[in-house]
Amino acid sequence: MKIGVIGYGNMGEAFAKALKDMAEVLVHEIDEDKNHKALREGFGVAKELDFLVENTQWILLAVKPKDAVDVLNALKGKLEDKILISVVAGMKLSSIQELCESSKLIRLMPNINVLVRRAVIACAFGEVENEKRETFFNVFSACGNLYEIKEELFDLFTALAGSGPAFVFKFIHALALAGVRGGFSYEMAKSIALDTVLGSCQLLKSLGGHPEEWVTKVASPGGTTIEGIKTLEEKGFTGLVMECVERTSEKAKILL
């Protein structure tokens, strides 16, 4: 399989690197410095967009929203049976179809964790046949976990998973600062917090169950953990997180 990546910015580069073990990747980028970087990192570079289209079966559009319209207009009438995959923030399938005159489309909403091939990625399909959808899932699972959702849920997904890493980073930082306050160095406290979060996530994912069930297993009657849980609940921790996601989703509707 040959995949063309249009745009070698942060997201295009991350996807290219994640996909290189699954497919032959060809890059098209108008910035010469980024072209040189792609070459150094082992990717073929197509100086002309038409060359990339002619020599790949799947095309990943990873440009900024302000540049997407021009690129899609340039692709008009040239895609034929190609599959166009867009990671352009906020651009709906209907808009993409209108601009490039193709319905063989897949829209993605990835988060930053694609940088380590552990992304959470929403996907919505245009007129893509089942066989091609299966191929997509097989290949792009190299980038992380894929969730097929209704396109109208993309704003909420953006808040939950797209912005979610930032919320997790803030929580880890807060745990680390609590460790510093108690006497640990920041680096050691951060390492402890990271390992605690990673291990807890793996436990929940592997063993299943409701998160609150595990809270009760960790919190002994009259013990230290329940004292901390009481403080979180008094400060409205659960409601605060819910409001955080809700407001982020509302902002996404305005910006995207």
Phi and psi in degrees as GROMACS dihedral restraints (atoms count N, CA, C in turn):
[ dihedral_restraints ]
;  ai    aj    ak    al  type     phi  dphi    fc
    3     4     5     6     1  -117.9    20    10
    4     5     6     7     1   125.9    20    10
    6     7     8     9     1  -117.0    20    10
    7     8     9    10     1   128.7    20    10
    9    10    11    12     1   -97.6    20    10
   10    11    12    13     1   133.4    20    10
   12    13    14    15     1  -113.6    20    10
   13    14    15    16     1   116.8    20    10
   15    16    17    18     1   -97.3    20    10
   16    17    18    19     1   110.2    20    10
   18    19    20    21     1   104.7    20    10
   19    20    21    22     1   120.5    20    10
   21    22    23    24     1  -118.6    20    10
   22    23    24    25     1    45.1    20    10
   24    25    26    27     1   -81.0    20    10
   25    26    27    28     1  -160.0    20    10
   27    28    29    30     1   -57.1    20    10
   28    29    30    31     1   -47.1    20    10
   30    31    32    33     1   -74.7    20    10
   31    32    33    34     1   -42.9    20    10
   33    34    35    36     1   -61.1    20    10
   34    35    36    37     1   -43.0    20    10
   36    37    38    39     1   -63.8    20    10
   37    38    39    40     1   -43.4    20    10
   39    40    41    42     1   -63.0    20    10
   40    41    42    43     1   -44.2    20    10
   42    43    44    45     1   -66.2    20    10
   43    44    45    46     1   -42.3    20    10
   45    46    47    48     1   -57.8    20    10
   46    47    48    49     1   -45.4    20    10
   48    49    50    51     1   -67.9    20    10
   49    50    51    52     1   -37.1    20    10
   51    52    53    54     1   -70.3    20    10
   52    53    54    55     1   -29.7    20    10
   54    55    56    57     1   -93.0    20    10
   55    56    57    58     1   -10.2    20    10
   57    58    59    60     1   -65.6    20    10
   58    59    60    61     1   -22.8    20    10
   60    61    62    63     1   -82.9    20    10
   61    62    63    64     1   -12.2    20    10
   63    64    65    66     1  -104.9    20    10
   64    65    66    67     1   -18.6    20    10
   66    67    68    69     1  -158.7    20    10
   67    68    69    70     1   164.3    20    10
   69    70    71    72     1   -83.3    20    10
   70    71    72    73     1   123.8    20    10
   72    73    74    75     1  -109.5    20    10
   73    74    75    76     1   130.5    20    10
   75    76    77    78     1  -120.2    20    10
   76    77    78    79     1   133.7    20    10
   78    79    80    81     1  -111.4    20    10
   79    80    81    82     1   140.4    20    10
   81    82    83    84     1  -125.0    20    10
   82    83    84    85     1   124.4    20    10
   84    85    86    87     1  -147.4    20    10
   85    86    87    88     1   134.8    20    10
   87    88    89    90     1   -81.6    20    10
   88    89    90    91     1   -18.2    20    10
   90    91    92    93     1   -84.1    20    10
   91    92    93    94     1   118.4    20    10
   93    94    95    96     1   -64.5    20    10
   94    95    96    97     1   -35.1    20    10
   96    97    98    99     1   -62.8    20    10
   97    98    99   100     1   -39.3    20    10
   99   100   101   102     1   -71.4    20    10
  100   101   102   103     1   -33.0    20    10
  102   103   104   105     1   -60.5    20    10
  103   104   105   106     1   -46.1    20    10
  105   106   107   108     1   -62.5    20    10
  106   107   108   109     1   -38.9    20    10
  108   109   110   111     1   -63.9    20    10
  109   110   111   112     1   -43.3    20    10
  111   112   113   114     1   -60.9    20    10
  112   113   114   115     1   -41.5    20    10
  114   115   116   117     1   -63.1    20    10
  115   116   117   118     1   -43.9    20    10
  117   118   119   120     1   -62.0    20    10
  118   119   120   121     1   -31.1    20    10
  120   121   122   123     1   -90.8    20    10
  121   122   123   124     1    10.0    20    10
  123   124   125   126     1    93.9    20    10
  124   125   126   127     1    14.8    20    10
  126   127   128   129     1  -104.1    20    10
  127   128   129   130     1   146.8    20    10
  129   130   131   132     1   -72.6    20    10
  130   131   132   133     1   148.2    20    10
  132   133   134   135     1  -122.4    20    10
  133   134   135   136     1   128.4    20    10
  135   136   137   138     1  -101.5    20    10
  136   137   138   139     1   113.9    20    10
  138   139   140   141     1   -69.7    20    10
  139   140   141   142     1   -28.9    20    10
  141   142   143   144     1  -108.1    20    10
  142   143   144   145     1   137.0    20    10
  144   145   146   147     1   -61.6    20    10
  145   146   147   148     1   -39.5    20    10
  147   148   149   150     1   -60.7    20    10
  148   149   150   151     1   -37.7    20    10
  150   151   152   153     1   -63.6    20    10
  151   152   153   154     1   -41.9    20    10
  153   154   155   156     1   -62.1    20    10
  154   155   156   157     1   -44.5    20    10
  156   157   158   159     1   -63.1    20    10
  157   158   159   160     1   -43.0    20    10
  159   160   161   162     1   -67.6    20    10
  160   161   162   163     1   -27.2    20    10
  162   163   164   165     1  -110.3    20    10
  163   164   165   166     1    14.3    20    10
  165   166   167   168     1  -135.7    20    10
  166   167   168   169     1   156.6    20    10
  168   169   170   171     1   -99.0    20    10
  169   170   171   172     1   -31.5    20    10
  171   172   173   174     1  -119.8    20    10
  172   173   174   175     1   137.8    20    10
  174   175   176   177     1  -126.2    20    10
  175   176   177   178     1   122.5    20    10
  177   178   179   180     1  -101.3    20    10
  178   179   180   181     1   116.8    20    10
  180   181   182   183     1   -92.1    20    10
  181   182   183   184     1   110.1    20    10
  183   184   185   186     1  -128.5    20    10
  184   185   186   187     1    49.0    20    10
  186   187   188   189     1  -104.4    20    10
  187   188   189   190     1   169.0    20    10
  189   190   191   192     1   -71.0    20    10
  190   191   192   193     1   151.2    20    10
  192   193   194   195     1   -52.1    20    10
  193   194   195   196     1   -36.0    20    10
  195   196   197   198     1   -68.1    20    10
  196   197   198   199     1   -20.9    20    10
  198   199   200   201     1  -100.2    20    10
  199   200   201   202     1   -11.0    20    10
  201   202   203   204     1   -66.1    20    10
  202   203   204   205     1   -39.2    20    10
  204   205   206   207     1   -61.0    20    10
  205   206   207   208     1   -45.9    20    10
  207   208   209   210     1   -62.5    20    10
  208   209   210   211     1   -41.5    20    10
  210   211   212   213     1   -66.0    20    10
  211   212   213   214     1   -44.2    20    10
  213   214   215   216     1   -65.4    20    10
  214   215   216   217     1   -37.6    20    10
  216   217   218   219     1   -63.0    20    10
  217   218   219   220     1   -36.9    20    10
  219   220   221   222     1   -69.4    20    10
  220   221   222   223     1   -24.3    20    10
  222   223   224   225     1   -86.7    20    10
  223   224   225   226     1    -9.1    20    10
  225   226   227   228     1   -56.2    20    10
  226   227   228   229     1   127.0    20    10
  228   229   230   231     1    77.6    20    10
  229   230   231   232     1     2.9    20    10
  231   232   233   234     1  -111.9    20    10
  232   233   234   235     1    -7.0    20    10
  234   235   236   237     1   -83.0    20    10
  235   236   237   238     1   -31.7    20    10
  237   238   239   240     1    48.6    20    10
  238   239   240   241     1  -113.6    20    10
  240   241   242   243     1   -96.3    20    10
  241   242   243   244     1    12.7    20    10
  243   244   245   246     1   -70.8    20    10
  244   245   246   247     1   153.4    20    10
  246   247   248   249     1  -101.0    20    10
  247   248   249   250     1   123.2    20    10
  249   250   251   252     1  -101.8    20    10
  250   251   252   253     1   123.7    20    10
  252   253   254   255     1  -113.2    20    10
  253   254   255   256     1   122.1    20    10
  255   256   257   258     1  -111.0    20    10
  256   257   258   259     1   132.1    20    10
  258   259   260   261     1  -113.3    20    10
  259   260   261   262     1    20.1    20    10
  261   262   263   264     1   -72.0    20    10
  262   263   264   265     1   120.3    20    10
  264   265   266   267     1   -62.0    20    10
  265   266   267   268     1   129.8    20    10
  267   268   269   270     1    81.7    20    10
  268   269   270   271     1    -6.5    20    10
  270   271   272   273     1   -92.7    20    10
  271   272   273   274     1   115.0    20    10
  273   274   275   276     1   -76.9    20    10
  274   275   276   277     1   160.1    20    10
  276   277   278   279     1   -56.7    20    10
  277   278   279   280     1   -40.6    20    10
  279   280   281   282     1   -62.7    20    10
  280   281   282   283     1   -38.9    20    10
  282   283   284   285     1   -69.4    20    10
  283   284   285   286     1   -41.1    20    10
  285   286   287   288     1   -63.1    20    10
  286   287   288   289     1   -44.8    20    10
  288   289   290   291     1   -61.4    20    10
  289   290   291   292     1   -41.9    20    10
  291   292   293   294     1   -63.7    20    10
  292   293   294   295     1   -38.1    20    10
  294   295   296   297     1   -77.3    20    10
  295   296   297   298     1   -41.2    20    10
  297   298   299   300     1  -100.6    20    10
  298   299   300   301     1    -6.7    20    10
  300   301   302   303     1    58.6    20    10
  301   302   303   304     1    42.5    20    10
  303   304   305   306     1  -139.2    20    10
  304   305   306   307     1   143.5    20    10
  306   307   308   309     1  -108.0    20    10
  307   308   309   310     1    -1.3    20    10
  309   310   311   312     1   -84.7    20    10
  310   311   312   313     1    76.5    20    10
  312   313   314   315     1  -125.8    20    10
  313   314   315   316     1   149.5    20    10
  315   316   317   318     1  -134.0    20    10
  316   317   318   319     1   128.4    20    10
  318   319   320   321     1  -105.0    20    10
  319   320   321   322     1   131.7    20    10
  321   322   323   324     1  -117.9    20    10
  322   323   324   325     1   148.7    20    10
  324   325   326   327     1  -129.0    20    10
  325   326   327   328     1    96.4    20    10
  327   328   329   330     1   -93.7    20    10
  328   329   330   331     1   164.9    20    10
  330   331   332   333     1  -111.3    20    10
  331   332   333   334     1   177.0    20    10
  333   334   335   336     1   -63.1    20    10
  334   335   336   337     1   -17.9    20    10
  336   337   338   339     1   -69.7    20    10
  337   338   339   340     1    -3.4    20    10
  339   340   341   342     1   -60.6    20    10
  340   341   342   343     1   -22.8    20    10
  342   343   344   345     1   -60.6    20    10
  343   344   345   346     1   -25.6    20    10
  345   346   347   348     1  -119.6    20    10
  346   347   348   349     1    21.1    20    10
  348   349   350   351     1    60.2    20    10
  349   350   351   352     1    29.1    20    10
  351   352   353   354     1  -125.7    20    10
  352   353   354   355     1    35.2    20    10
  354   355   356   357     1   -69.6    20    10
  355   356   357   358     1   156.7    20    10
  357   358   359   360     1  -109.1    20    10
  358   359   360   361     1   119.9    20    10
  360   361   362   363     1  -126.8    20    10
  361   362   363   364     1   121.6    20    10
  363   364   365   366     1   -84.4    20    10
  364   365   366   367     1   145.0    20    10
  366   367   368   369     1  -139.5    20    10
  367   368   369   370     1   142.6    20    10
  369   370   371   372     1  -135.2    20    10
  370   371   372   373     1   141.6    20    10
  372   373   374   375     1  -110.5    20    10
  373   374   375   376     1   143.6    20    10
  375   376   377   378     1   -87.2    20    10
  376   377   378   379     1  -139.0    20    10
  378   379   380   381     1   -87.3    20    10
  379   380   381   382     1    74.8    20    10
  381   382   383   384     1  -113.9    20    10
  382   383   384   385     1   122.9    20    10
  384   385   386   387     1   -66.3    20    10
  385   386   387   388     1   156.3    20    10
  387   388   389   390     1   -56.2    20    10
  388   389   390   391     1   -40.3    20    10
  390   391   392   393     1   -61.4    20    10
  391   392   393   394     1   -42.2    20    10
  393   394   395   396     1   -69.0    20    10
  394   395   396   397     1   -33.8    20    10
  396   397   398   399     1   -63.9    20    10
  397   398   399   400     1   -42.1    20    10
  399   400   401   402     1   -62.5    20    10
  400   401   402   403     1   -41.2    20    10
  402   403   404   405     1   -61.9    20    10
  403   404   405   406     1   -43.1    20    10
  405   406   407   408     1   -57.4    20    10
  406   407   408   409     1   -49.8    20    10
  408   409   410   411     1   -61.9    20    10
  409   410   411   412     1   -40.3    20    10
  411   412   413   414     1   -64.2    20    10
  412   413   414   415     1   -42.1    20    10
  414   415   416   417     1   -78.1    20    10
  415   416   417   418     1   -47.8    20    10
  417   418   419   420     1   -80.3    20    10
  418   419   420   421     1    -7.1    20    10
  420   421   422   423     1   -65.6    20    10
  421   422   423   424     1   -15.6    20    10
  423   424   425   426     1   -65.0    20    10
  424   425   426   427     1   -17.8    20    10
  426   427   428   429     1   -92.8    20    10
  427   428   429   430     1   -17.9    20    10
  429   430   431   432     1   151.7    20    10
  430   431   432   433     1  -153.9    20    10
  432   433   434   435     1   -97.4    20    10
  433   434   435   436     1   130.0    20    10
  435   436   437   438     1  -104.1    20    10
  436   437   438   439     1   135.5    20    10
  438   439   440   441     1  -126.8    20    10
  439   440   441   442     1   113.8    20    10
  441   442   443   444     1   -80.4    20    10
  442   443   444   445     1   118.9    20    10
  444   445   446   447     1  -132.9    20    10
  445   446   447   448     1   165.0    20    10
  447   448   449   450     1   -68.4    20    10
  448   449   450   451     1   143.6    20    10
  450   451   452   453     1   -62.4    20    10
  451   452   453   454     1   -29.0    20    10
  453   454   455   456     1   -68.4    20    10
  454   455   456   457     1   -11.1    20    10
  456   457   458   459     1   -95.2    20    10
  457   458   459   460     1     3.2    20    10
  459   460   461   462     1   -64.0    20    10
  460   461   462   463     1   -35.3    20    10
  462   463   464   465     1   -63.9    20    10
  463   464   465   466     1   -42.8    20    10
  465   466   467   468     1   -66.8    20    10
  466   467   468   469     1   -40.3    20    10
  468   469   470   471     1   -61.9    20    10
  469   470   471   472     1   -39.3    20    10
  471   472   473   474     1   -57.7    20    10
  472   473   474   475     1   -42.2    20    10
  474   475   476   477     1   -70.5    20    10
  475   476   477   478     1   -41.9    20    10
  477   478   479   480     1   -75.4    20    10
  478   479   480   481     1   -48.1    20    10
  480   481   482   483     1  -107.4    20    10
  481   482   483   484     1   -36.4    20    10
  483   484   485   486     1   -67.7    20    10
  484   485   486   487     1   -48.2    20    10
  486   487   488   489     1   -87.5    20    10
  487   488   489   490     1   -17.8    20    10
  489   490   491   492     1   -50.7    20    10
  490   491   492   493     1   -43.1    20    10
  492   493   494   495     1   -56.2    20    10
  493   494   495   496     1   -37.0    20    10
  495   496   497   498     1   -63.6    20    10
  496   497   498   499     1   -38.0    20    10
  498   499   500   501     1   -68.1    20    10
  499   500   501   502     1   -38.6    20    10
  501   502   503   504     1   -65.2    20    10
  502   503   504   505     1   -42.1    20    10
  504   505   506   507     1   -60.7    20    10
  505   506   507   508     1   -40.0    20    10
  507   508   509   510     1   -64.0    20    10
  508   509   510   511     1   -39.7    20    10
  510   511   512   513     1   -65.2    20    10
  511   512   513   514     1   -43.5    20    10
  513   514   515   516     1   -63.1    20    10
  514   515   516   517     1   -42.1    20    10
  516   517   518   519     1   -61.0    20    10
  517   518   519   520     1   -41.3    20    10
  519   520   521   522     1   -63.7    20    10
  520   521   522   523     1   -42.7    20    10
  522   523   524   525     1   -60.7    20    10
  523   524   525   526     1   -43.1    20    10
  525   526   527   528     1   -62.6    20    10
  526   527   528   529     1   -42.5    20    10
  528   529   530   531     1   -63.4    20    10
  529   530   531   532     1   -36.0    20    10
  531   532   533   534     1   -63.1    20    10
  532   533   534   535     1   -37.5    20    10
  534   535   536   537     1   -66.2    20    10
  535   536   537   538     1   -39.8    20    10
  537   538   539   540     1   -62.7    20    10
  538   539   540   541     1   -41.6    20    10
  540   541   542   543     1   -60.3    20    10
  541   542   543   544     1   -32.0    20    10
  543   544   545   546     1   -85.4    20    10
  544   545   546   547     1   -12.0    20    10
  546   547   548   549     1   129.5    20    10
  547   548   549   550     1    -8.0    20    10
  549   550   551   552     1   -77.8    20    10
  550   551   552   553     1   156.2    20    10
  552   553   554   555     1   -69.7    20    10
  553   554   555   556     1   158.2    20    10
  555   556   557   558     1   -62.8    20    10
  556   557   558   559     1   -42.4    20    10
  558   559   560   561     1   -62.6    20    10
  559   560   561   562     1   -42.4    20    10
  561   562   563   564     1   -68.2    20    10
  562   563   564   565     1   -42.2    20    10
  564   565   566   567     1   -62.7    20    10
  565   566   567   568     1   -40.7    20    10
  567   568   569   570     1   -63.6    20    10
  568   569   570   571     1   -42.2    20    10
  570   571   572   573     1   -62.4    20    10
  571   572   573   574     1   -43.1    20    10
  573   574   575   576     1   -62.3    20    10
  574   575   576   577     1   -44.5    20    10
  576   577   578   579     1   -62.9    20    10
  577   578   579   580     1   -45.0    20    10
  579   580   581   582     1   -59.4    20    10
  580   581   582   583     1   -48.2    20    10
  582   583   584   585     1   -64.8    20    10
  583   584   585   586     1   -35.3    20    10
  585   586   587   588     1   -65.7    20    10
  586   587   588   589     1   -45.7    20    10
  588   589   590   591     1   -66.0    20    10
  589   590   591   592     1   -46.0    20    10
  591   592   593   594     1   -61.8    20    10
  592   593   594   595     1   -45.6    20    10
  594   595   596   597     1   -64.9    20    10
  595   596   597   598     1   -39.6    20    10
  597   598   599   600     1   -66.1    20    10
  598   599   600   601     1   -40.4    20    10
  600   601   602   603     1   -64.7    20    10
  601   602   603   604     1   -41.9    20    10
  603   604   605   606     1   -65.8    20    10
  604   605   606   607     1   -39.9    20    10
  606   607   608   609     1   -60.1    20    10
  607   608   609   610     1   -48.3    20    10
  609   610   611   612     1   -65.3    20    10
  610   611   612   613     1   -39.3    20    10
  612   613   614   615     1   -71.3    20    10
  613   614   615   616     1   -37.8    20    10
  615   616   617   618     1   -79.5    20    10
  616   617   618   619     1   -42.5    20    10
  618   619   620   621     1   -96.6    20    10
  619   620   621   622     1   -16.1    20    10
  621   622   623   624     1    73.1    20    10
  622   623   624   625     1  -163.0    20    10
  624   625   626   627     1    92.0    20    10
  625   626   627   628     1   169.8    20    10
  627   628   629   630     1   -81.8    20    10
  628   629   630   631     1   138.9    20    10
  630   631   632   633     1   -52.7    20    10
  631   632   633   634     1   -38.3    20    10
  633   634   635   636     1   -66.2    20    10
  634   635   636   637     1   -28.0    20    10
  636   637   638   639     1   -62.4    20    10
  637   638   639   640     1   -39.2    20    10
  639   640   641   642     1   -73.0    20    10
  640   641   642   643     1   -30.2    20    10
  642   643   644   645     1   -59.1    20    10
  643   644   645   646     1   -45.2    20    10
  645   646   647   648     1   -68.8    20    10
  646   647   648   649     1   -27.2    20    10
  648   649   650   651     1   -74.9    20    10
  649   650   651   652     1   -31.5    20    10
  651   652   653   654     1   -79.7    20    10
  652   653   654   655     1   -35.5    20    10
  654   655   656   657     1   -86.7    20    10
  655   656   657   658     1   106.7    20    10
  657   658   659   660     1   -79.6    20    10
  658   659   660   661     1   149.6    20    10
  660   661   662   663     1   -56.1    20    10
  661   662   663   664     1   125.9    20    10
  663   664   665   666     1    69.2    20    10
  664   665   666   667     1    13.8    20    10
  666   667   668   669     1   -93.8    20    10
  667   668   669   670     1  -167.5    20    10
  669   670   671   672     1   -73.7    20    10
  670   671   672   673     1   -40.9    20    10
  672   673   674   675     1   -63.4    20    10
  673   674   675   676     1   -43.2    20    10
  675   676   677   678     1   -65.0    20    10
  676   677   678   679     1   -27.7    20    10
  678   679   680   681     1   -66.1    20    10
  679   680   681   682     1   -41.5    20    10
  681   682   683   684     1   -67.8    20    10
  682   683   684   685     1   -40.3    20    10
  684   685   686   687     1   -61.0    20    10
  685   686   687   688     1   -41.1    20    10
  687   688   689   690     1   -58.7    20    10
  688   689   690   691     1   -42.8    20    10
  690   691   692   693     1   -63.5    20    10
  691   692   693   694     1   -43.9    20    10
  693   694   695   696     1   -59.7    20    10
  694   695   696   697     1   -44.4    20    10
  696   697   698   699     1   -68.7    20    10
  697   698   699   700     1   -37.7    20    10
  699   700   701   702     1   -63.1    20    10
  700   701   702   703     1   -31.9    20    10
  702   703   704   705     1   -88.4    20    10
  703   704   705   706     1     1.6    20    10
  705   706   707   708     1    73.7    20    10
  706   707   708   709     1    36.5    20    10
  708   709   710   711     1   -55.3    20    10
  709   710   711   712     1   -50.9    20    10
  711   712   713   714     1   -62.6    20    10
  712   713   714   715     1   -48.5    20    10
  714   715   716   717     1   -63.5    20    10
  715   716   717   718     1   -34.9    20    10
  717   718   719   720     1   -65.4    20    10
  718   719   720   721     1   -42.6    20    10
  720   721   722   723     1   -64.5    20    10
  721   722   723   724     1   -42.4    20    10
  723   724   725   726     1   -61.6    20    10
  724   725   726   727     1   -42.8    20    10
  726   727   728   729     1   -67.1    20    10
  727   728   729   730     1   -36.7    20    10
  729   730   731   732     1   -58.5    20    10
  730   731   732   733     1   -47.8    20    10
  732   733   734   735     1   -66.7    20    10
  733   734   735   736     1   -40.7    20    10
  735   736   737   738     1   -61.8    20    10
  736   737   738   739     1   -46.2    20    10
  738   739   740   741     1   -67.9    20    10
  739   740   741   742     1   -35.6    20    10
  741   742   743   744     1   -65.0    20    10
  742   743   744   745     1   -40.4    20    10
  744   745   746   747     1   -64.0    20    10
  745   746   747   748     1   -41.7    20    10
  747   748   749   750     1   -63.3    20    10
  748   749   750   751     1   -39.0    20    10
  750   751   752   753     1   -65.7    20    10
  751   752   753   754     1   -37.6    20    10
  753   754   755   756     1   -61.5    20    10
  754   755   756   757     1   -37.4    20    10
  756   757   758   759     1   -63.0    20    10
  757   758   759   760     1   -32.5    20    10
  759   760   761   762     1   -79.7    20    10
  760   761   762   763     1   -42.7    20    10
  762   763   764   765     1   -82.2    20    10
  763   764   765   766     1   -33.1    20    10
